[in-house]
Amino acid sequence: MPRRAHTESPTERDAAPPAGCLYLVATPIGNLEDITLRALRVLKEASVVACEDTRRTQKLLQHYGIATRMVSYHEHNEHSRTPELVAALGQGAQVALVSDAGMPLVSDPGHRLVTACIERGIRVVPVPGPSAVVAALAAAGLPCDEFVFVGFLPARSGERRRALERLRNEPRTMVFYEAPHRLLDTLTAAAELFAERQAVVARELTKVHEEFVRGSLRELAAHFSARPPRGETTLLVAASTAAPASAEIAADAGTSLAARVEQLIRDQGLDRKAALKRAAKEFGIPKREAYKRLLAGGVDEA
């Protein structure tokens, strides 16, 4: 009787990785309980933990009784540290890269190391977990079927305003990271450009003083003017209800919903379902209503 072929489970593959492996390990964004069993095992078994701030990571490792050696890896030394880590990986080291909080590389250092590993054929393995972007988006109450993560806006007011102007007609929910001392300036600039659009400030996620403040951008600006924020903040802004410039031109010319769908398929390579979803958002109608209008052969007169 032929033997059944053995299929490795994910745990078995992780237990015996090939020589040299870079693990990208997500760590808690606040509550230390928000870490996966897999992340703890990888941190314990790694040859070295490369971390953005050794003092901050030390608290996490000590909390779970992990004694793995640490080295610093941050924006000021990644140029010099990357060759060292790549050399160690080439000799069979298992390196766990962590940021201060959340998933490495998401508005944090690590891109240089990852690309260097990929270029040299060194295995790169994500160990997913906490993410401020996803946590804030899930609880914000804004549409999250489509969203765009912007990260940190420029610190200079002129550059920040220009960055926001480029997003004026963004048809998806926007997610930003912002430093608490710049949040009010960002809210004020956004309120001037985006009018009364709804927004949410998610503050100190998963921590004792976690807070979600919801309202229009002007309301939020007034709120945080009277109550300067503390701690980590994530700002979410509702999508534009206006059509992008190209769609506005088409609408002015009397282009129908059906024609816009065909235009998106032709010009942007979208499939029909995705094109219908995008067109419905541009015309400011529910997807179900857009589908009915297409079936009926109707034209959007709204």
C-alpha positions as CSV (number, residue, x, y, z in Angstrom):
1,M,0.0,0.0,0.0
2,P,1.6,3.3,-1.0
3,R,2.5,5.7,1.8
4,R,0.5,8.9,2.0
5,A,2.7,12.0,1.4
6,H,3.3,14.1,4.5
7,T,2.2,17.7,4.2
8,E,3.9,20.2,6.5
9,S,1.8,22.4,8.6
10,P,2.6,26.1,9.0
11,T,4.0,25.4,12.5
12,E,6.3,22.6,11.2
13,R,7.6,24.9,8.5
14,D,8.3,27.6,11.0
15,A,10.0,25.1,13.4
16,A,12.6,24.2,10.8
17,P,13.1,27.3,8.5
18,P,15.8,27.3,5.9
19,A,19.2,28.8,6.8
20,G,18.9,32.5,7.2
21,C,15.4,33.9,7.7
22,L,14.1,37.4,8.4
23,Y,10.9,37.5,10.4
24,L,8.8,40.7,10.4
25,V,7.1,40.4,13.8
26,A,4.1,42.6,14.8
27,T,4.1,43.7,18.4
28,P,1.4,45.3,20.6
29,I,0.4,48.9,19.9
30,G,-0.4,49.3,23.6
31,N,-1.9,46.4,25.5
32,L,0.9,43.8,26.0
33,E,-1.7,41.0,25.8
34,D,-2.2,41.8,22.1
35,I,0.6,39.5,20.8
36,T,0.3,36.2,19.1
37,L,1.6,32.9,20.4
38,R,3.6,32.6,17.1
39,A,5.2,36.0,17.6
40,L,6.3,35.0,21.1
41,R,7.8,31.8,19.8
42,V,9.7,33.5,17.0
43,L,11.1,36.2,19.4
44,K,12.2,33.5,21.8
45,E,13.9,31.3,19.1
46,A,15.4,34.1,17.0
47,S,19.2,34.5,17.0
48,V,18.7,38.3,17.4
49,V,15.9,40.8,17.7
50,A,16.4,43.9,15.6
51,C,14.3,46.7,17.2
52,E,13.6,50.3,16.7
53,D,14.1,51.1,20.4
54,T,15.8,48.5,22.5
55,R,14.4,50.0,25.7
56,R,10.9,49.7,24.5
57,T,11.3,46.2,23.2
58,Q,13.1,45.1,26.3
59,K,9.9,45.8,28.3
60,L,8.0,43.4,26.0
61,L,10.6,40.7,26.1
62,Q,11.0,40.9,29.9
63,H,7.2,40.7,30.4
64,Y,7.2,37.3,28.6
65,G,10.5,36.1,30.0
66,I,12.4,36.2,26.7
67,A,16.2,36.7,26.8
68,T,17.0,36.9,23.1
69,R,19.8,39.3,22.3
70,M,18.8,42.7,20.8
71,V,20.4,45.1,18.4
72,S,19.0,48.6,17.4
73,Y,17.6,49.1,14.0
74,H,16.1,52.5,13.3
75,E,16.0,55.3,10.7
76,H,19.3,56.7,11.8
77,N,21.4,53.5,11.6
78,E,19.6,51.3,9.1
79,H,22.0,52.2,6.4
80,S,25.0,50.8,8.4
81,R,23.1,48.1,10.2
82,T,21.5,46.5,7.2
83,P,24.8,45.0,5.8
84,E,25.5,43.5,9.3
85,L,22.2,41.9,9.5
86,V,22.3,40.6,6.0
87,A,25.7,39.1,6.6
88,A,24.4,37.3,9.7
89,L,21.4,36.1,7.8
90,G,23.7,34.8,5.1
91,Q,25.4,32.7,7.7
92,G,22.1,31.1,8.9
93,A,20.9,33.6,11.6
94,Q,17.2,33.9,12.3
95,V,16.5,37.6,12.7
96,A,13.3,39.0,14.1
97,L,12.6,42.6,13.1
98,V,10.2,44.6,15.3
99,S,9.2,48.2,15.4
100,D,8.1,50.1,18.6
101,A,4.5,49.1,18.0
102,G,2.5,47.3,15.3
103,M,3.8,45.8,12.0
104,P,7.3,46.6,11.0
105,L,7.7,48.8,7.8
106,V,4.3,50.4,8.2
107,S,5.5,54.0,8.7
108,D,8.6,52.5,10.3
109,P,12.1,51.4,9.3
110,G,12.7,48.1,7.6
111,H,12.3,48.5,3.9
112,R,16.0,48.7,3.2
113,L,16.6,45.4,5.0
114,V,13.7,43.6,3.4
115,T,14.7,44.6,-0.1
116,A,18.3,43.6,0.6
117,C,17.1,40.1,1.7
118,I,14.9,39.7,-1.3
119,E,17.8,40.6,-3.6
120,R,20.0,38.0,-2.0
121,G,17.3,35.2,-2.0
122,I,17.0,35.3,1.8
123,R,13.6,34.2,3.1
124,V,11.3,37.0,4.5
125,V,8.4,35.8,6.6
126,P,5.7,38.1,8.0
127,V,4.3,37.3,11.5
128,P,1.1,39.4,11.5
129,G,-0.6,40.9,14.5
130,P,-1.6,44.3,15.9
131,S,-2.0,47.2,13.6
132,A,-3.2,50.7,14.5
133,V,-4.5,51.2,11.0
134,V,-6.8,48.2,11.0
135,A,-7.9,48.6,14.7
136,A,-8.9,52.3,14.1
137,L,-10.6,51.6,10.8
138,A,-12.7,48.7,12.3
139,A,-14.1,50.8,15.2
140,A,-14.3,54.2,13.5
141,G,-17.7,53.7,12.0
142,L,-16.6,55.0,8.5
143,P,-16.9,52.8,5.4
144,C,-14.0,50.4,5.3
145,D,-14.6,48.3,2.3
146,E,-12.0,50.5,0.6
147,F,-9.5,52.8,2.2
148,V,-6.2,54.5,1.6
149,F,-3.4,54.6,4.2
150,V,-1.5,57.8,3.9
151,G,0.7,57.5,7.0
152,F,2.3,60.6,8.4
153,L,1.7,63.9,6.6
154,P,4.6,66.3,6.1
155,A,5.6,68.3,9.2
156,R,5.8,71.7,7.4
157,S,2.5,73.4,7.0
158,G,2.8,74.2,3.3
159,E,3.8,70.7,2.3
160,R,1.1,69.3,4.5
161,R,-1.6,71.4,2.9
162,R,-0.4,70.4,-0.6
163,A,-0.5,66.8,0.4
164,L,-4.1,67.2,1.6
165,E,-5.1,69.1,-1.5
166,R,-4.0,66.1,-3.6
167,L,-6.5,64.0,-1.6
168,R,-9.4,66.4,-1.9
169,N,-11.3,64.1,-4.3
170,E,-10.1,60.8,-2.8
171,P,-13.1,58.4,-3.1
172,R,-12.0,56.1,-0.3
173,T,-11.8,56.5,3.5
174,M,-8.4,58.0,4.4
175,V,-6.3,56.9,7.3
176,F,-3.4,59.1,8.7
177,Y,-1.0,58.8,11.5
178,E,-0.3,62.1,13.3
179,A,1.8,63.3,16.2
180,P,-0.3,64.7,19.0
181,H,1.3,68.2,18.8
182,R,0.5,68.5,15.1
183,L,-3.1,67.0,15.2
184,L,-4.8,70.3,15.6
185,D,-3.0,71.9,12.7
186,T,-3.8,68.9,10.5
187,L,-7.5,69.0,11.5
188,T,-7.7,72.7,10.8
189,A,-6.1,72.4,7.4
190,A,-8.3,69.4,6.6
191,A,-11.5,71.3,7.6
192,E,-10.6,74.1,5.3
193,L,-10.1,71.8,2.3
194,F,-12.6,69.0,3.0
195,A,-15.5,71.2,4.4
196,E,-17.8,69.4,6.8
197,R,-16.7,65.9,6.0
198,Q,-17.0,63.4,8.8
199,A,-13.9,62.2,10.6
200,V,-12.7,60.2,13.6
201,V,-9.7,60.6,15.9
202,A,-8.6,57.3,17.4
203,R,-6.3,58.0,20.4
204,E,-4.3,55.6,22.6
205,L,-5.6,52.5,20.9
206,T,-5.8,49.4,23.2
207,K,-4.4,51.4,26.1
208,V,-6.1,52.4,29.4
209,H,-7.2,55.8,28.0
210,E,-8.3,54.6,24.6
211,E,-10.7,57.1,23.0
212,F,-12.6,57.6,19.7
213,V,-13.8,61.1,19.0
214,R,-16.2,61.4,16.1
215,G,-17.7,64.4,14.3
216,S,-17.1,66.8,11.4
217,L,-13.5,68.0,10.9
218,R,-14.5,71.4,12.2
219,E,-16.0,69.9,15.3
220,L,-12.9,67.8,15.9
221,A,-10.7,70.8,15.4
222,A,-12.7,72.7,18.0
223,H,-12.7,69.8,20.4
224,F,-8.9,69.3,20.3
225,S,-8.3,73.1,20.5
226,A,-10.0,73.0,23.9
227,R,-8.5,69.6,24.9
228,P,-5.0,69.2,23.5
229,P,-4.5,65.5,22.7
230,R,-1.9,63.2,24.3
231,G,-0.5,59.9,23.1
232,E,-0.5,58.2,19.7
233,T,-3.3,59.3,17.4
234,T,-4.8,57.9,14.2
235,L,-7.0,60.2,12.1
236,L,-9.6,58.8,9.7
237,V,-11.5,61.1,7.2
238,A,-14.5,60.1,5.2
239,A,-14.3,59.7,1.5
240,S,-15.2,62.5,-0.9
241,T,-18.7,62.4,-2.3
242,A,-17.6,64.3,-5.4
243,A,-16.5,62.5,-8.5
244,P,-12.9,62.7,-9.5
245,A,-12.1,65.4,-12.1
246,S,-12.3,62.9,-15.0
247,A,-15.7,61.7,-13.9
248,E,-16.9,65.3,-13.4
249,I,-16.0,66.1,-17.0
250,A,-17.9,63.0,-18.1
251,A,-20.9,63.9,-16.0
252,D,-21.0,67.4,-17.4
253,A,-21.1,65.9,-20.9
254,G,-24.1,63.9,-19.9
255,T,-22.3,60.6,-19.7
256,S,-24.5,57.9,-18.2
257,L,-23.6,55.5,-15.4
258,A,-23.3,52.7,-17.9
259,A,-20.9,54.7,-20.0
260,R,-18.8,55.5,-16.9
261,V,-18.6,51.8,-16.1
262,E,-17.4,51.1,-19.6
263,Q,-14.9,53.9,-19.4
264,L,-13.4,52.5,-16.2
265,I,-13.1,49.1,-17.7
266,R,-11.5,50.4,-20.8
267,D,-9.1,53.1,-19.3
268,Q,-8.2,51.6,-15.9
269,G,-8.5,47.8,-16.6
270,L,-11.0,47.2,-13.9
271,D,-13.3,44.2,-14.1
272,R,-17.0,44.9,-14.4
273,K,-17.8,44.4,-10.7
274,A,-15.0,46.7,-9.6
275,A,-15.9,49.3,-12.2
276,L,-19.6,49.3,-11.1
277,K,-18.5,49.8,-7.5
278,R,-16.2,52.7,-8.4
279,A,-18.8,54.3,-10.6
280,A,-21.5,54.0,-8.0
281,K,-19.3,55.8,-5.5
282,E,-18.5,58.5,-8.0
283,F,-22.2,59.1,-8.8
284,G,-23.0,59.1,-5.1
285,I,-25.5,56.2,-5.2
286,P,-25.5,52.7,-3.5
287,K,-24.0,49.9,-5.5
288,R,-27.3,48.1,-5.5
289,E,-29.1,51.1,-7.0
290,A,-26.3,51.4,-9.6
291,Y,-26.8,47.8,-10.6
292,K,-30.6,48.3,-10.9
293,R,-30.1,51.3,-13.1
294,L,-27.7,49.4,-15.4
295,L,-30.2,46.5,-15.7
296,A,-33.0,49.0,-16.5
297,G,-30.8,50.8,-19.0
298,G,-31.4,54.0,-17.1
299,V,-29.2,57.1,-17.0
300,D,-28.2,58.9,-13.8
301,E,-30.0,62.2,-13.8
302,A,-29.3,62.9,-10.1
